[in-house]
Amino acid sequence: MTDQTLTQLPRGRPRSFDTEAAVERAMGVFWSRGYHATALPDLLRATKLSRGSLYAAFGDKHSLFLRALDRYIANALTRLDIELDPRREPADVIYVNAGASRPADAWLDGLKEGGRLILPLTTARNFAGPLEFSRPSGAVFRITRRGGDYDADFVGPIAVFPCEGMRDEASEQVLAAAFDKGGYRDVKRLRRTDDVPGEDCWVKASGWSLTYH
């Protein structure tokens, strides 16, 4: 009898797709449709994966969403680092494309005279459910630099990914209370101080406020 050497074959098929490219495509779907409105067939079409491949690579929809969220935040922070490099000239426009609970000093300092900051302010519940235009939990404000002052105008409600590094619990709490009481359409100025009478404020937290005058 002839001895035979048995070679163990690898189990399963190796992945033949780019997981990072799949995450990038899934991120686009979640961004355009929102988490709850995104169905599995939407993700399969966008990523060009079979159901089995998607589950094998990412586990489930929620796990893929978390991967996409990490990718989105990393991309946004990279863009901000580039745009707010102190060696750059002051900007005409700074567009923040993730939900913050407060404005960053770097965004305000980075504006030239008359420059505008497009600022989404959102609460913790903003991306946890469908957008309710009658009772928003997030809104976009246009901030315009006027010397050492900053005009503020309400643009519209928004539901958007949270901005990593620009959220704090105190600001989240006062924002949630402010959205519940309404009045966001009447905001006229962003102040880099909280030393403002409460009746003049739509919202104020440590070091900043949005006021009616």
Contacts in CASP RR format, 6 or more apart in sequence:
PFRMAT RR
TARGET T0000
AUTHOR 0000-0000-0000
METHOD contacts of the structure
MODEL  1
MTDQTLTQLPRGRPRSFDTEAAVERAMGVFWSRGYHATALPDLLRATKLS
RGSLYAAFGDKHSLFLRALDRYIANALTRLDIELDPRREPADVIYVNAGA
SRPADAWLDGLKEGGRLILPLTTARNFAGPLEFSRPSGAVFRITRRGGDY
DADFVGPIAVFPCEGMRDEASEQVLAAAFDKGGYRDVKRLRRTDDVPGED
CWVKASGWSLTYH
15 53 0 8 1.000
15 57 0 8 1.000
17 48 0 8 1.000
17 49 0 8 1.000
17 53 0 8 1.000
17 57 0 8 1.000
19 57 0 8 1.000
20 71 0 8 1.000
22 47 0 8 1.000
22 48 0 8 1.000
22 49 0 8 1.000
22 54 0 8 1.000
22 57 0 8 1.000
22 58 0 8 1.000
23 64 0 8 1.000
23 67 0 8 1.000
23 68 0 8 1.000
23 71 0 8 1.000
24 71 0 8 1.000
25 46 0 8 1.000
25 47 0 8 1.000
25 48 0 8 1.000
26 43 0 8 1.000
26 46 0 8 1.000
26 47 0 8 1.000
26 64 0 8 1.000
26 65 0 8 1.000
26 67 0 8 1.000
26 68 0 8 1.000
27 68 0 8 1.000
27 69 0 8 1.000
27 71 0 8 1.000
27 72 0 8 1.000
28 46 0 8 1.000
28 68 0 8 1.000
29 38 0 8 1.000
29 42 0 8 1.000
29 43 0 8 1.000
29 46 0 8 1.000
30 38 0 8 1.000
30 65 0 8 1.000
30 68 0 8 1.000
30 69 0 8 1.000
31 72 0 8 1.000
31 161 0 8 1.000
33 42 0 8 1.000
34 127 0 8 1.000
34 159 0 8 1.000
35 65 0 8 1.000
35 127 0 8 1.000
35 129 0 8 1.000
36 129 0 8 1.000
36 130 0 8 1.000
37 130 0 8 1.000
38 61 0 8 1.000
38 65 0 8 1.000
40 51 0 8 1.000
40 54 0 8 1.000
40 61 0 8 1.000
43 49 0 8 1.000
43 54 0 8 1.000
43 61 0 8 1.000
43 64 0 8 1.000
44 50 0 8 1.000
44 51 0 8 1.000
44 54 0 8 1.000
47 54 0 8 1.000
49 57 0 8 1.000
54 64 0 8 1.000
58 64 0 8 1.000
58 67 0 8 1.000
69 161 0 8 1.000
72 98 0 8 1.000
72 161 0 8 1.000
73 98 0 8 1.000
73 161 0 8 1.000
73 162 0 8 1.000
73 163 0 8 1.000
73 164 0 8 1.000
76 97 0 8 1.000
76 98 0 8 1.000
76 161 0 8 1.000
76 163 0 8 1.000
76 164 0 8 1.000
77 164 0 8 1.000
80 96 0 8 1.000
80 106 0 8 1.000
83 91 0 8 1.000
83 94 0 8 1.000
84 94 0 8 1.000
84 106 0 8 1.000
84 107 0 8 1.000
84 110 0 8 1.000
89 112 0 8 1.000
90 110 0 8 1.000
90 111 0 8 1.000
90 112 0 8 1.000
90 113 0 8 1.000
90 115 0 8 1.000
91 110 0 8 1.000
91 111 0 8 1.000
91 112 0 8 1.000
91 115 0 8 1.000
92 112 0 8 1.000
92 114 0 8 1.000
92 115 0 8 1.000
92 116 0 8 1.000
93 115 0 8 1.000
93 116 0 8 1.000
93 117 0 8 1.000
93 118 0 8 1.000
94 107 0 8 1.000
94 110 0 8 1.000
94 111 0 8 1.000
94 116 0 8 1.000
94 117 0 8 1.000
94 118 0 8 1.000
95 118 0 8 1.000
96 107 0 8 1.000
96 117 0 8 1.000
96 118 0 8 1.000
96 119 0 8 1.000
96 120 0 8 1.000
96 163 0 8 1.000
97 120 0 8 1.000
97 160 0 8 1.000
98 120 0 8 1.000
98 160 0 8 1.000
98 161 0 8 1.000
98 162 0 8 1.000
98 163 0 8 1.000
98 164 0 8 1.000
98 166 0 8 1.000
99 120 0 8 1.000
99 121 0 8 1.000
99 122 0 8 1.000
99 126 0 8 1.000
99 138 0 8 1.000
99 158 0 8 1.000
99 160 0 8 1.000
99 161 0 8 1.000
99 162 0 8 1.000
99 163 0 8 1.000
99 166 0 8 1.000
99 167 0 8 1.000
100 119 0 8 1.000
100 120 0 8 1.000
100 121 0 8 1.000
100 122 0 8 1.000
100 163 0 8 1.000
100 166 0 8 1.000
100 167 0 8 1.000
101 121 0 8 1.000
101 122 0 8 1.000
101 123 0 8 1.000
101 166 0 8 1.000
101 167 0 8 1.000
101 168 0 8 1.000
101 171 0 8 1.000
101 172 0 8 1.000
101 175 0 8 1.000
102 121 0 8 1.000
102 166 0 8 1.000
102 167 0 8 1.000
102 168 0 8 1.000
102 171 0 8 1.000
102 205 0 8 1.000
102 208 0 8 1.000
103 117 0 8 1.000
103 119 0 8 1.000
103 143 0 8 1.000
103 190 0 8 1.000
103 208 0 8 1.000
104 166 0 8 1.000
105 192 0 8 1.000
107 117 0 8 1.000
107 119 0 8 1.000
108 117 0 8 1.000
108 143 0 8 1.000
108 145 0 8 1.000
108 150 0 8 1.000
108 190 0 8 1.000
108 192 0 8 1.000
111 117 0 8 1.000
111 143 0 8 1.000
111 145 0 8 1.000
112 145 0 8 1.000
113 145 0 8 1.000
113 146 0 8 1.000
113 147 0 8 1.000
114 144 0 8 1.000
114 145 0 8 1.000
114 146 0 8 1.000
115 144 0 8 1.000
115 145 0 8 1.000
116 142 0 8 1.000
116 143 0 8 1.000
116 144 0 8 1.000
116 145 0 8 1.000
117 142 0 8 1.000
117 143 0 8 1.000
117 144 0 8 1.000
117 145 0 8 1.000
117 150 0 8 1.000
118 140 0 8 1.000
118 142 0 8 1.000
118 143 0 8 1.000
118 155 0 8 1.000
119 140 0 8 1.000
119 141 0 8 1.000
119 142 0 8 1.000
119 143 0 8 1.000
120 138 0 8 1.000
120 139 0 8 1.000
120 140 0 8 1.000
120 141 0 8 1.000
120 158 0 8 1.000
120 160 0 8 1.000
120 163 0 8 1.000
121 138 0 8 1.000
121 139 0 8 1.000
121 140 0 8 1.000
121 141 0 8 1.000
121 175 0 8 1.000
122 137 0 8 1.000
122 138 0 8 1.000
122 139 0 8 1.000
122 158 0 8 1.000
122 159 0 8 1.000
122 160 0 8 1.000
122 162 0 8 1.000
122 175 0 8 1.000
123 137 0 8 1.000
123 138 0 8 1.000
123 172 0 8 1.000
123 175 0 8 1.000
123 176 0 8 1.000
123 179 0 8 1.000
124 167 0 8 1.000
124 172 0 8 1.000
124 176 0 8 1.000
125 137 0 8 1.000
125 176 0 8 1.000
126 137 0 8 1.000
126 138 0 8 1.000
126 158 0 8 1.000
126 159 0 8 1.000
126 160 0 8 1.000
126 162 0 8 1.000
127 159 0 8 1.000
127 160 0 8 1.000
127 161 0 8 1.000
127 162 0 8 1.000
129 159 0 8 1.000
130 159 0 8 1.000
131 157 0 8 1.000
131 158 0 8 1.000
131 159 0 8 1.000
133 157 0 8 1.000
135 179 0 8 1.000
135 180 0 8 1.000
136 156 0 8 1.000
136 157 0 8 1.000
136 158 0 8 1.000
136 179 0 8 1.000
136 184 0 8 1.000
137 159 0 8 1.000
137 176 0 8 1.000
137 179 0 8 1.000
138 157 0 8 1.000
138 158 0 8 1.000
138 159 0 8 1.000
138 175 0 8 1.000
138 179 0 8 1.000
139 154 0 8 1.000
139 155 0 8 1.000
139 156 0 8 1.000
139 157 0 8 1.000
139 158 0 8 1.000
139 179 0 8 1.000
139 184 0 8 1.000
140 154 0 8 1.000
140 155 0 8 1.000
140 156 0 8 1.000
140 157 0 8 1.000
140 158 0 8 1.000
141 152 0 8 1.000
141 153 0 8 1.000
141 154 0 8 1.000
141 155 0 8 1.000
141 187 0 8 1.000
141 190 0 8 1.000
141 210 0 8 1.000
142 152 0 8 1.000
142 153 0 8 1.000
142 155 0 8 1.000
143 150 0 8 1.000
143 151 0 8 1.000
143 152 0 8 1.000
143 190 0 8 1.000
144 150 0 8 1.000
144 151 0 8 1.000
144 152 0 8 1.000
144 153 0 8 1.000
149 189 0 8 1.000
149 191 0 8 1.000
150 189 0 8 1.000
150 190 0 8 1.000
150 191 0 8 1.000
150 192 0 8 1.000
151 188 0 8 1.000
151 189 0 8 1.000
151 190 0 8 1.000
152 187 0 8 1.000
152 188 0 8 1.000
152 189 0 8 1.000
152 190 0 8 1.000
152 210 0 8 1.000
153 187 0 8 1.000
153 188 0 8 1.000
154 184 0 8 1.000
154 185 0 8 1.000
154 186 0 8 1.000
154 187 0 8 1.000
168 205 0 8 1.000
170 205 0 8 1.000
170 206 0 8 1.000
171 205 0 8 1.000
171 206 0 8 1.000
174 203 0 8 1.000
174 204 0 8 1.000
174 205 0 8 1.000
175 203 0 8 1.000
175 205 0 8 1.000
177 203 0 8 1.000
178 184 0 8 1.000
178 202 0 8 1.000
178 203 0 8 1.000
182 202 0 8 1.000
183 202 0 8 1.000
184 202 0 8 1.000
186 202 0 8 1.000
186 212 0 8 1.000
187 202 0 8 1.000
187 210 0 8 1.000
187 211 0 8 1.000
187 212 0 8 1.000
188 211 0 8 1.000
188 212 0 8 1.000
188 213 0 8 1.000
189 210 0 8 1.000
189 211 0 8 1.000
189 212 0 8 1.000
189 213 0 8 1.000
190 208 0 8 1.000
190 209 0 8 1.000
190 210 0 8 1.000
190 211 0 8 1.000
191 208 0 8 1.000
191 209 0 8 1.000
191 210 0 8 1.000
191 211 0 8 1.000
192 207 0 8 1.000
192 208 0 8 1.000
193 207 0 8 1.000
193 208 0 8 1.000
193 209 0 8 1.000
194 204 0 8 1.000
194 205 0 8 1.000
194 206 0 8 1.000
194 207 0 8 1.000
194 208 0 8 1.000
194 209 0 8 1.000
196 204 0 8 1.000
196 209 0 8 1.000
196 211 0 8 1.000
198 204 0 8 1.000
200 211 0 8 1.000
200 212 0 8 1.000
200 213 0 8 1.000
201 209 0 8 1.000
201 210 0 8 1.000
201 211 0 8 1.000
201 212 0 8 1.000
202 210 0 8 1.000
202 211 0 8 1.000
202 212 0 8 1.000
203 209 0 8 1.000
203 210 0 8 1.000
204 210 0 8 1.000
204 211 0 8 1.000
END
